Amino acid sequence: MVEHRIGYLIKGVQQAIRHRMDNELRHLNLSTSQYAALSALERSDQMSNAEMARACFVTPQTMQQLVKGLECEEWIERCSHPEHGRIIQTRLTASGRAVLDQAHCLVEAIEEIMIEGLSQPARERLAADLKLCLNNLIQ
């Protein structure tokens, strides 16, 4: 039965969490994809658009549009590298960090709902198992 297949269940969870995130992040005038991009920049402001696209599971063209939207909201700023003028650096602004902090709280609450009823060891095992599954598929 298809509803017992692991891939099907993972896709169902992904769809459900995406729907919840879209609904909650909308209150911050933020899309789930924009949240992913801001989160990627929070981890490293040295990423190229292509690296950000891979980290956010979107195409480089989509990332370019996301970056433009984030720039219009003044959540990020882009400037030339001080030593290498052809390299464009993208950084979070203070308002970008503020909206990201609010978004993290919303997303953490959604994740808590998702794993409600799981003990701490079960949560850790789930995270480890999902990481293993991901690594198995990307190698």
Secondary structure, 3 states (H helix, E strand, C coil): CHHHCHHHHHHHHHHHHHHHHHHHHHHHCCCHHHHHHHHHHHHCCCCCHHHHHHHHCCCHHHHHHHHHHHHHCCCEEEEECCCCCCCEEEEECHHHHHHHHHHHHHHHHHHHHHCCCCCHHHHHHHHHHHHHHHHHHHC
